[in-house]
Amino acid sequence: MKNDMLKNVLVWAVVIMILTTVFNHFSSQKQASSGRLDYSDFIEQVHQGQVSKVFIEGSTIRGVYSNGESFTTYNPGDPGLMGDLLDYHVKIQAQPPEQQSLLMQIFISWFPMLLLIGVWIFFMRSVGGGMGGKGGPMSFGKSKARMLTDDQNKVTLDDVAGADEAKQEVGEIVDFLKDPSKYQNLGGSIPRGVLMVGPPGTGKTLLAKAIAGEAKVPFFTISGSDFVEMFVGVGASRVRDMFEQAKAHAPCIIFIDEIDAVGRSRGSGMGGGNDEREQTLNQMLVEMDGFEGNEGIIVIAATNRADVLDPALLRPGRFDRQVTVGLPDIRGREQILKVHMRKVPLSDDVKPSYIARGTPGFSGADLANLVNEAALFAARENSKLVTQKHFEKAKDKILMGVERKSMVMKEEERRMTAYHEAGHAIVGYLVPEHDPVYKVSIMPRGRALGVTMYLPEEDSYSYSKRKLESQLSSLYGGRLAEELIYGEDAVTTGASNDIERATAIARNMVTKWGLSDNLGPLLYEEEDRSGFMGSSRNANVSGEVSKKIDEEIRTIIDRNYERARQILIDNNDKLEIMTECLMKYETIDKDQVDRIMRGEDPGAPKDWVEPDDEVNPPSKNEDASQDEKKAKPFEPHEATLDDSKSGVDENSGEPKMH
């Protein structure tokens, strides 16, 4: 880096010196030209006897007047000049003009052009590394892969937590690169390719960086989108160039991030088999396992859409091994938190195990963001240590959104929101196999006017029919509470997200999960993954069956809707108590909900401080510090309004795998 900087400084210094010399040369000539005596005046003064001596050199005449002053003029080739000078007794000295070599004359005449060419070459090298170099104007077909050296990557497998099985799989590759004879003596060969599959944020790219840091071999990294250009054939050329570079540095590793950008199934594009993406994929298939093998080159790719990849890319001999990097369990989340907490000054009350228990469904990226948000909360309070309270605030912000303290709601609207959230909480509390209620709040967060969150007692990997129907009932609890208190005509649009999610769950129960009593365990709908609309449905059913599907969905919804209605009618007194409690405190926690459902006095939230001034109490949305104060951390899981961490995916209606 220092050598390059010194080289650039020297080049610029030479360019500036040359430009300065040329400028001074022409400037001096201009000044000399401006101070010359006109030839006609010179002849007139010779005739008047005022010139005593002249020195002639080529076409330049320098002379001295009788009074001792000097002058300069130009000889236009006047044949009578010498006669005039002799007639008026002017002393003459003459010298032939200085002769320049032919090379010097050529250099002087071509110097401006050479200077322009040199400056252009310099700038082209600075910007693009040369005409055909990497990034240059003629480098369309060159690979954009960047090679990492040992000093550029300090990440090792010790920095990767929560993915023990994946680390073991890729650890064998690192071990093979370090000691290949250990496997070759037993007839084993290194995998040609490894495909890492998993949801976003689970650490696939981090794992690839760790492989590079551990292997101590050349490591080429590139994104799948770097291959594809608007010109057909460029991507295939880049693939060839990338593997040529890799062969020159073998053994080495090539890492392709987001390979689904170029590796989608052939035949699904607009250009048939001749479009740019498919030609790039064909070249990649040949390079990975074609007629000529690439020994010593390991290709590692990462994607979260393995379902759309071409089957030829996944066969043995190309990507021999698929490594699943899933969402971490509670022990993995604790390990990930400890890794990210290394650089954060922690208070003694911070317990990673509690935080891990309260963050089911979080990926490694989510946990890194949680630690960062907690540090930001501590910095805003000018705290020197990050405490458990800061982590709780960060968790609530990530799960529920930022508190909208400046939002002013009418008293009647706040009360209706309180009834809505209380309805969710009561139904969710009483239906079987539902996650326990964790927190109920009417503090606006994100797009939601209120939030009801639930606490899963442990990580869930599958959902029973009873649990799904309980979720349906709790989703309709908010709308039913509004209907029972204010009447059918006063029901608001606040339940739109609840209705959308409930409909998705019921449809999936009937068409995908085989949980319908009348239609049985058959698949009636599947995701259309062949075209551009990856989320569209492809229903291969008759019109009669489609009608039965709609009827069965309506039956499931109606059954759970009526169950939720009856629960709220039977517990109307608890609905009123919880609503009043929310109106007073804005947020109530698990202990208060338990006491309300047992018929006891709910009391105040933990660390609640009564306002001193009863005449001017604080604004309902002004001070929400009591919302985040808790005795111990819980595990928010599902919010009834706009909660991306809910137990069921909002788009597909499928339960999330934790």
SELUMFI-431427 format. One line per 3 residues: number of its first residue (from 1); their letters; for each residue x, y, z of C-alpha. Coordinates in steps of 0.5 Angstrom, whole numbers, padded with zeros to 4 digits. Each point is the difference from the previous one (the first is absolute). Layout:
BEGIN
NUM> A> X Y Z  ...;
This chain:
BEGIN
1> MKN> 0000 0000 0000  0006 0005 0002  0004 -0002 -0007;
4> DML> -0007 0001 -0004  -0001 0007 0004  0008 0002 -0001;
7> KNV> -0001 -0002 -0008  -0006 0004 -0001  0003 0006 0004;
10> LVW> 0006 0000 -0005  -0003 -0001 -0006  -0005 0006 0001;
13> AVV> 0007 0004 0002  0003 -0001 -0006  -0007 0002 -0004;
16> IMI> 0000 0006 0004  0007 0002 -0002  0000 -0002 -0007;
19> LTT> -0007 0005 -0001  0004 0005 0004  0006 0000 -0004;
22> VFN> -0004 0000 -0007  -0004 0006 0003  0006 0004 0002;
25> HFS> 0003 -0001 -0007  -0006 0003 -0004  -0001 0005 0005;
28> SQK> 0007 0002 0000  0000 0000 -0008  -0007 0004 0001;
31> QAS> 0004 0005 0004  0006 0001 -0004  -0005 0001 -0006;
34> SGR> -0004 0005 0003  0007 0004 0001  0003 0000 -0007;
37> LDY> 0001 0006 -0004  -0004 0001 -0007  0005 -0001 -0006;
40> SDF> -0002 0006 -0003  0002 0004 0006  0006 -0004 0000;
43> IEQ> 0002 0002 -0007  -0002 0008 0001  0004 0000 0007;
46> VHQ> 0006 -0003 -0004  -0001 0006 -0006  0000 0005 0006;
49> GQV> 0007 -0003 0002  -0003 -0002 0007  0002 -0007 0000;
52> SKV> 0008 -0001 0002  0000 -0008 0000  -0004 -0006 -0002;
55> FIE> 0000 -0008 0001  -0003 -0004 -0005  -0002 -0007 0002;
58> GST> -0004 -0004 -0006  -0006 0005 0000  0001 0003 0007;
61> IRG> 0003 0007 0000  0002 0003 0007  0004 0006 -0001;
64> VYS> 0002 0006 0005  -0002 0008 -0001  0005 0005 0000;
67> NGE> -0002 0002 0007  0001 -0007 0002  -0007 -0003 0001;
70> SFT> -0001 -0007 -0004  -0006 -0002 -0004  -0002 -0007 -0004;
73> TYN> -0003 0000 -0006  -0002 -0005 -0006  0004 -0001 -0006;
76> PGD> -0006 -0001 -0006  0006 -0002 -0005  0001 0007 -0003;
79> PGL> 0005 -0001 -0005  0002 0008 0001  0001 -0001 0007;
82> MGD> 0008 -0001 0000  0001 0006 -0005  -0004 0005 0005;
85> LLD> 0004 -0002 0006  0007 0001 -0004  -0002 0006 -0003;
88> YHV> -0002 0003 0007  0006 -0003 0004  -0003 -0005 0004;
91> KIQ> 0004 -0005 0003  -0002 -0007 -0002  0001 -0006 0004;
94> AQP> -0003 -0007 -0003  -0001 -0007 0002  -0004 -0006 -0004;
97> PEQ> -0006 -0002 0004  0000 -0006 0005  -0001 -0007 -0004;
100> QSL> -0004 -0005 0004  0000 -0007 -0002  -0005 -0004 -0004;
103> LMQ> -0003 -0004 0007  0000 0007 0004  -0004 0003 -0006;
106> IFI> -0005 -0006 0000  -0001 0000 0008  -0001 0007 0000;
109> SWF> -0006 0000 -0005  -0003 -0006 0003  0001 0001 0007;
112> PML> -0007 0003 0001  -0003 -0006 -0003  0005 -0005 0004;
115> LLI> -0002 0004 0006  -0008 -0001 -0001  0001 -0008 -0001;
118> GVW> 0004 0000 0006  -0005 0003 0004  -0005 -0004 -0003;
121> IFF> 0003 -0007 0002  0002 0003 0007  -0008 0001 0001;
124> MRS> -0002 -0006 -0003  0005 -0004 0004  -0003 0003 0007;
127> VGG> -0007 -0001 -0002  0000 -0007 -0003  0006 -0003 0001;
130> GMG> 0002 0001 -0008  -0004 -0002 -0006  -0001 -0007 0001;
133> GKG> 0001 0000 0007  -0005 -0002 0006  -0005 0006 0000;
136> GPM> 0003 0003 -0007  -0004 0002 -0006  0001 -0006 -0004;
139> SFG> -0001 -0005 0006  -0007 -0002 -0001  0002 -0007 0000;
142> KSK> 0005 0000 0006  -0002 -0003 0006  -0002 0004 0006;
145> ARM> 0002 -0005 0005  0004 0003 0006  0006 -0004 0003;
148> LTD> 0001 0001 0007  0006 -0001 0003  0002 -0002 0008;
151> DQN> 0001 0007 0002  -0007 0002 -0003  -0004 -0005 0004;
154> KVT> 0000 -0001 0007  -0006 -0004 0001  0000 -0007 0003;
157> LDD> -0004 -0006 0001  0000 0002 0008  -0004 0007 -0002;
160> VAG> -0005 -0005 -0003  -0005 -0002 0005  -0007 -0003 0000;
163> ADE> 0001 -0005 -0006  0004 -0006 0003  -0002 -0005 -0005;
166> AKQ> 0002 0005 -0006  0006 0002 0003  0002 -0008 0000;
169> EVG> -0002 -0001 -0007  0005 0006 -0002  0005 -0001 0005;
172> EIV> 0001 -0007 -0004  0002 0004 -0006  0005 0005 0003;
175> DFL> 0003 -0007 0003  0001 -0003 -0007  0003 0007 -0002;
178> KDP> 0005 0000 0005  0001 -0008 0000  -0002 -0003 -0006;
181> SKY> 0004 -0007 0001  -0005 -0001 0006  -0006 -0001 -0004;
184> QNL> 0004 -0003 -0007  0003 -0006 0004  -0007 -0002 0001;
187> GGS> -0002 0001 -0007  -0004 0006 0002  -0001 0006 -0005;
190> IPR> -0001 0007 0002  -0007 0003 -0002  0000 0004 -0006;
193> GVL> -0006 0005 0002  -0003 0001 0007  -0007 0004 0000;
196> MVG> -0002 0003 0006  -0008 0001 0001  -0004 0004 0005;
199> PPG> -0004 0006 0002  0003 0007 -0001  0004 0002 0006;
202> TGK> 0002 -0007 0002  0008 0001 -0001  0001 -0003 -0007;
205> TLL> 0005 0005 -0002  0003 0001 0006  0001 -0008 0000;
208> AKA> 0004 0001 -0007  0004 0006 0003  0002 -0005 0006;
211> IAG> 0002 -0006 -0005  0004 0005 -0004  0004 0002 0007;
214> EAK> 0001 -0007 0002  0002 -0003 -0007  0006 0005 -0001;
217> VPF> -0001 -0001 -0008  -0002 0005 -0005  -0007 0002 0001;
220> FTI> -0004 0003 -0006  -0007 0003 0002  -0005 0002 -0005;
223> SGS> -0008 0002 0000  -0004 -0004 -0005  -0003 0007 -0003;
226> DFV> 0007 0001 -0002  0000 -0005 -0006  -0006 0003 -0003;
229> EMF> 0000 0006 -0005  -0005 0002 -0005  0005 -0002 -0006;
232> VGV> -0001 -0008 -0001  0007 -0004 0001  0003 0005 0005;
235> GAS> -0002 -0004 0006  0003 -0007 -0003  0006 0004 -0002;
238> RVR> 0001 0002 0007  -0001 -0007 0003  0005 -0002 -0005;
241> DMF> 0005 0005 0003  -0002 -0001 0007  0002 -0008 -0001;
244> EQA> 0006 0002 -0003  0003 0005 0005  -0002 -0006 0005;
247> KAH> 0004 -0005 -0004  0006 0004 0001  -0001 0001 0007;
250> APC> -0002 -0007 0002  -0001 -0003 0005  -0005 0005 0001;
253> IIF> -0008 0002 0002  -0005 0004 -0004  -0006 0003 0004;
256> IDE> -0006 0002 -0004  -0005 0003 0004  -0007 0000 -0002;
259> IDA> 0001 -0005 -0005  -0008 0000 -0001  0001 0007 -0004;
262> VGR> 0004 -0005 -0006  -0002 -0007 0002  -0008 0000 -0001;
265> SRG> -0003 -0006 -0004  0001 0001 -0007  -0006 0001 -0005;
268> SGM> -0003 0005 0005  0003 0006 -0003  -0003 0005 -0005;
271> GGG> 0005 -0002 -0005  -0001 -0007 0000  0007 -0004 0000;
274> NDE> 0004 0006 -0004  -0001 0005 0006  0006 0003 0003;
277> REQ> -0001 -0003 0007  -0001 -0007 -0003  0006 0000 -0004;
280> TLN> 0004 0002 0006  -0003 -0006 0004  0002 -0005 -0006;
283> QML> 0007 0003 0001  0000 -0001 0007  -0002 -0007 0000;
286> VEM> 0005 -0002 -0005  0006 0003 0004  -0002 -0003 0006;
289> DGF> -0001 -0007 -0003  0001 0000 -0007  0005 -0004 -0005;
292> EGN> 0006 0003 0004  0000 0000 0007  0002 0005 0005;
295> EGI> 0004 -0003 0005  0002 0004 0006  -0006 0005 -0001;
298> IVI> -0005 0000 0005  -0007 0004 -0001  -0004 0002 0006;
301> AAT> -0006 0003 -0002  -0006 0003 0005  -0007 0001 -0001;
304> NRA> -0007 0001 0003  -0004 -0003 -0006  0003 -0007 -0001;
307> DVL> -0007 -0002 -0003  0001 0004 -0006  0007 -0002 -0002;
310> DPA> 0001 -0004 -0006  0000 -0008 0001  0007 -0001 -0004;
313> LLR> 0003 0005 0005  -0002 -0004 0006  0002 -0007 -0002;
316> PGR> 0006 -0004 0002  0007 0002 -0003  -0002 0008 0000;
319> FDR> -0003 0002 0007  0001 -0007 0003  -0002 0003 0007;
322> QVT> -0005 0004 0003  0001 0003 0006  -0007 0003 0004;
325> VGL> 0002 0006 0004  -0007 0001 0004  -0002 0004 0005;
328> PDI> 0003 -0001 0007  -0003 -0003 0006  0000 0002 0007;
331> RGR> 0007 -0002 0001  0003 0002 -0007  -0004 0007 0002;
334> EQI> 0004 0001 0006  0007 -0002 -0003  -0002 0005 -0006;
337> LKV> -0001 0005 0006  0006 -0001 0003  0004 0001 -0006;
340> HMR> -0003 0007 -0001  0000 0002 0007  0008 0000 0000;
343> KVP> 0001 0007 -0002  -0006 0003 0004  0001 0002 0007;
346> LSD> -0005 -0004 0004  -0003 0001 0007  0000 -0006 0005;
349> DVK> -0008 -0001 -0001  0001 -0002 -0007  -0001 -0007 -0001;
352> PSY> 0000 -0003 -0007  -0004 -0006 0001  -0006 0004 0002;
355> IAR> 0001 0004 -0006  0000 -0006 -0004  -0006 -0003 0003;
358> GTP> -0004 0006 -0002  0002 0001 -0007  -0002 -0007 -0004;
361> GFS> 0000 0001 -0007  0006 0005 0000  0005 -0001 -0005;
364> GAD> 0007 0001 0001  -0001 0007 -0004  -0006 0002 0005;
367> LAN> 0004 -0002 0006  0006 0005 -0002  -0005 0005 -0002;
370> LVN> -0003 -0001 0007  0007 0001 0004  0001 0006 -0004;
373> EAA> -0006 0003 0001  0001 -0001 0008  0006 0004 -0001;
376> LFA> -0003 0005 -0003  -0005 0001 0005  0005 0000 0005;
379> ARE> 0004 0005 -0003  -0006 0005 -0001  -0001 -0001 0008;
382> NSK> 0008 0002 0001  0001 -0007 0003  0007 -0003 0001;
385> LVT> -0003 -0007 0000  -0006 -0004 -0004  -0005 -0002 0005;
388> QKH> -0005 -0005 -0001  -0005 0005 0000  0003 0003 -0007;
391> FEK> 0000 -0007 -0003  -0008 -0001 0002  -0001 0007 -0003;
394> AKD> 0004 -0002 -0007  -0004 -0006 0000  -0007 0003 0001;
397> KIL> 0002 0005 -0006  0002 -0005 -0005  -0006 -0005 0002;
400> MGV> -0005 0006 0000  0003 0006 -0003  0002 0007 0003;
403> ERK> -0005 0003 0005  -0004 0006 -0004  0000 0004 0006;
406> SMV> -0002 0006 -0004  -0006 -0003 -0002  -0006 0003 0003;
409> MKE> -0006 -0004 0000  -0007 0001 0002  -0003 -0002 0007;
412> EER> -0005 -0004 -0004  0005 -0003 -0005  0005 -0002 0006;
415> RMT> -0006 -0004 0003  -0002 -0004 -0006  0007 -0002 -0001;
418> AYH> 0000 -0002 0007  -0006 -0004 -0001  0003 -0003 -0006;
421> EAG> 0007 -0002 0003  -0004 -0003 0006  -0004 -0004 -0004;
424> HAI> 0006 -0003 -0003  0003 -0001 0007  -0006 -0004 0003;
427> VGY> -0001 -0004 -0006  0007 -0002 -0001  0001 -0001 0008;
430> LVP> -0006 -0005 0000  0000 -0004 -0006  0004 -0007 0000;
433> EHD> 0008 -0001 -0002  0000 0008 -0001  0007 0003 0002;
436> PVY> -0001 0004 0006  -0002 0008 0000  0007 0004 0001;
439> KVS> -0002 0007 -0001  -0006 0004 -0002  0001 0007 -0002;
442> IMP> -0004 0006 -0003  0006 0004 -0001  0001 0001 -0007;
445> RGR> 0006 -0003 -0003  0001 0000 -0008  -0006 -0001 -0004;
448> ALG> -0004 -0003 0006  -0004 0004 0005  0000 -0006 0005;
451> VTM> 0004 -0006 0001  -0001 -0007 0003  0006 -0004 0001;
454> YLP> 0000 -0008 0002  0006 -0004 0003  0001 -0007 -0003;
457> EED> 0003 -0004 0006  0005 -0003 -0005  0002 -0001 -0007;
460> SYS> -0005 -0002 -0004  0001 -0004 -0007  -0007 -0003 -0002;
463> YSK> -0007 0002 0002  -0006 -0004 0002  -0007 0001 -0003;
466> RKL> -0002 0002 0007  0005 0005 0000  -0001 0003 -0006;
469> ESQ> -0008 0001 0001  0002 0003 0007  0004 0005 -0004;
472> LSS> -0006 0001 -0005  -0004 0002 0006  0004 0005 0004;
475> LYG> 0001 0003 -0007  -0007 0002 0000  0000 0002 0007;
478> GRL> 0001 0007 -0001  -0005 0001 -0005  -0005 -0004 0004;
481> AEE> 0001 0005 0006  -0001 0006 -0004  -0007 -0003 -0003;
484> LIY> -0002 -0002 0007  0001 0006 0003  -0002 0005 -0005;
487> GED> -0004 -0004 -0005  0001 -0003 -0007  -0001 0007 -0003;
490> AVT> 0006 0003 0004  0005 -0005 -0002  0007 0003 -0002;
493> TGA> 0005 -0002 -0006  0005 -0001 0006  -0001 -0008 -0001;
496> SND> 0002 0000 -0007  0007 -0003 0001  -0004 -0005 0005;
499> IER> -0005 -0002 -0006  0006 -0001 -0005  0004 -0004 0004;
502> ATA> -0006 -0005 0003  -0002 -0001 -0007  0007 -0002 -0002;
505> IAR> 0000 -0005 0005  -0007 -0003 -0001  0002 -0001 -0008;
508> NMV> 0006 -0003 0002  -0003 -0005 0005  -0005 -0002 -0006;
511> TKW> 0005 0000 -0006  0007 -0001 0002  0000 -0003 0007;
514> GLS> -0005 -0006 0000  -0004 0003 0006  -0007 0000 -0003;
517> DNL> -0005 -0005 0002  -0004 0000 -0006  0005 0001 -0006;
520> GPL> 0006 -0005 0004  0007 0000 -0001  0001 0002 -0007;
523> LYE> 0004 0006 -0003  -0005 0005 -0004  0005 0006 -0001;
526> EED> 0007 0001 0000  0005 0005 -0001  0001 0002 -0008;
529> RSG> 0008 0000 0000  0001 0000 -0007  -0002 0007 -0002;
532> FMG> 0002 0007 0002  -0006 0000 0005  0003 -0004 0005;
535> SSR> -0005 0001 0005  -0006 -0002 -0005  -0005 -0006 0001;
538> NAN> 0000 -0006 -0005  -0007 -0003 0002  -0001 -0007 -0004;
541> VSG> -0007 -0001 0002  -0007 0000 -0003  -0005 0005 0001;
544> EVS> -0004 -0005 0005  0006 -0001 0004  0002 0007 0000;
547> KKI> -0007 0002 0003  0001 -0005 0005  0006 0003 0002;
550> DEE> -0003 0007 0001  -0006 -0004 0004  0005 -0003 0005;
553> IRT> 0004 0006 0001  -0006 0004 0002  -0002 -0006 0005;
556> IID> 0007 0000 0003  -0001 0008 0001  -0007 0000 0002;
559> RNY> 0002 -0005 0005  0005 0003 0004  -0003 0007 -0001;
562> ERA> -0006 -0002 0004  0005 -0004 0005  0003 0007 0001;
565> RQI> -0007 0004 0001  -0002 -0005 0005  0006 0001 0004;
568> LID> 0000 0007 0000  -0008 0000 0002  0002 -0005 0006;
571> NND> 0006 0005 0002  -0003 0007 -0001  0002 0002 0007;
574> KLE> 0007 -0002 -0001  0000 0004 -0007  -0003 0006 0004;
577> IMT> 0006 0000 0005  0005 -0001 -0005  -0002 0005 -0004;
580> ECL> 0000 0005 0006  0007 -0002 0002  0002 0001 -0007;
583> MKY> -0003 0007 0000  0004 0002 0006  0007 -0004 -0001;
586> ETI> 0000 0000 -0007  0004 -0007 0000  -0001 -0006 0005;
589> DKD> 0004 -0006 0000  -0001 -0007 0002  -0001 0000 0007;
592> QVD> -0005 0005 -0001  -0004 -0004 -0005  0001 -0006 0005;
595> RIM> -0003 0004 0005  -0006 0003 -0004  -0002 -0007 -0003;
598> RGE> 0000 -0003 0008  -0005 0005 0002  0005 0004 0004;
601> DPG> 0002 0007 0000  0005 0001 -0005  0004 0005 0003;
604> APK> 0005 0005 -0003  0006 -0002 -0005  0007 -0001 0003;
607> DWV> 0003 0006 0002  -0006 0004 -0002  0001 0007 0003;
610> EPD> -0007 0004 0002  0001 0007 -0003  0000 0005 0005;
613> DEV> -0004 0005 -0003  -0007 -0002 -0001  -0002 0006 -0003;
616> NPP> 0004 0000 -0006  0002 -0008 -0001  0005 -0002 -0005;
619> SKN> -0002 -0001 -0007  -0003 -0007 -0002  0006 0000 -0005;
622> EDA> 0005 0004 0003  0004 -0004 0005  0000 -0008 -0001;
625> SQD> 0006 -0002 0004  -0004 -0004 0004  -0002 -0004 -0006;
628> EKK> 0007 -0003 0000  0001 -0001 0007  0000 -0008 0002;
631> AKP> 0002 -0004 0005  0003 -0005 -0004  0000 -0001 -0008;
634> FEP> -0006 -0004 -0004  0000 -0002 -0007  -0005 0004 -0004;
637> HEA> -0002 -0004 -0006  -0006 0002 -0003  -0003 0007 -0001;
640> TLD> -0008 0001 -0002  0002 0006 -0005  0006 0000 -0004;
643> DSK> 0005 -0004 0003  0005 -0003 -0005  0002 -0005 0006;
646> SGV> -0006 -0003 0000  -0001 -0008 0001  -0003 0000 -0007;
649> DEN> 0003 0003 -0007  -0005 0006 -0002  0001 -0001 -0007;
652> SGE> -0001 -0008 -0001  -0003 -0001 0007  0004 -0006 0002;
655> PKM> 0003 -0001 0007  0007 0003 0000  0006 -0005 0002;
658> H> 0003 0002 0006;
